Amino acid sequence: MNWQDLTVLVTGGTGSFGRKFTEILLEEYRPKKLIIFSRDELKQHDMRQVFADTAGSTVRYFIGDVRDRERLERAFHGVDVVVHAAALKQVPACEYNPIEAIKTNIVGGTNVIEAAIDQGVKKVLALSTDKAVNPVNLYGATKLCAEKLFVQGNAYSGDDGTQFSCVRYGNVVGSRGSVIPLFKKQLVTGKVTVTDPRMTRFWITLDQGVRFVIHCIERMHGGEVFVPKIPSMNILDLAAAIAPGCAVENVGIRPGEKLHEVLLSEDESRDSIELEDMFVVKPLHPWWNDSAWPGGHTPADGYRYASDTNTQWLSVEELKSFADA
């Protein structure tokens, strides 16, 4: 792919991912045009101070909501690549406002698919989450539905139409809602709160997440769910890295929260290809064969990629470097 010939649009572009994606794409890939699509005018104003849309700039800002298909149709006109990052992702907020979560994460995803097909977008990559695997909360359930929609969207676009794929990864350092800002705030009190000392999570930085998304856009054939191989961490190790010497209070696991997260389930692994740096979950009815992913192999029978059984773990020192990244 020659990014300099492409017009790229990112939904939810003023969020943590969108800002880092914009930074890296502009500095290293220099697309013909980069469109920031989001519903918050204040965040767009703030982002405009860093990434200006003045004369000669390749950046453009569109106010809009993924719930509004007509606005998406207009925004997608002439666009080559869409990264769909817009979502309601706070678990408690989704539990309390379930219809709103469904409207944004599921109906909004449907609108993105249909607008992309109608406007002739070449590639669409949607961001998902480990919470979509065996979901126990509404956020995870909506992202599971969204994954199914984007994978099956390829059946509507046909062989020569829009290609749709998904990226699924774990907790992101530096994103809004991360536990790290909470621990930093609690540091001054001398006590941090954890929901369960046994808890483990997959961990990835914003920079790594953005680069993985770009890598997958360049390699996707359509219908894949891409899962990066990333390290795990224990919540107590994270607390020790961010708030060393603080007392730890166990406040109990919250509704809709898991002790451990899974990025690839046993059932999915049967239809997956393992590569050196990631897993590729194939669609149930792929129109390409495994030769499209040379060097890969099927994981062992019953394989499960979970945060508690991961073979790659971060030390306290590595966690500190992650948090400062």
Secondary structure as UniProt FT lines:
FT   HELIX           3..5
FT   STRAND          7..11
FT   TURN            12..14
FT   HELIX           16..24
FT   HELIX           25..29
FT   STRAND          33..38
FT   HELIX           41..48
FT   TURN            49..50
FT   TURN            55..56
FT   STRAND          59..63
FT   TURN            66..67
FT   HELIX           69..75
FT   TURN            76..78
FT   STRAND          81..84
FT   HELIX           91..96
FT   HELIX           98..102
FT   HELIX           103..107
FT   HELIX           108..119
FT   STRAND          123..129
FT   HELIX           130..132
FT   HELIX           138..157
FT   TURN            159..160
FT   STRAND          163..169
FT   STRAND          171..173
FT   TURN            176..177
FT   HELIX           179..187
FT   TURN            188..190
FT   STRAND          191..194
FT   TURN            197..198
FT   STRAND          200..205
FT   HELIX           206..219
FT   STRAND          225..228
FT   STRAND          232..234
FT   HELIX           235..242
FT   TURN            244..245
FT   STRAND          247..250
FT   TURN            255..256
FT   STRAND          262..264
FT   HELIX           266..269
FT   TURN            270..271
FT   STRAND          272..274
FT   STRAND          278..281
FT   HELIX           290..292
FT   TURN            294..295
FT   TURN            301..302
FT   STRAND          305..306
FT   HELIX           316..324
//
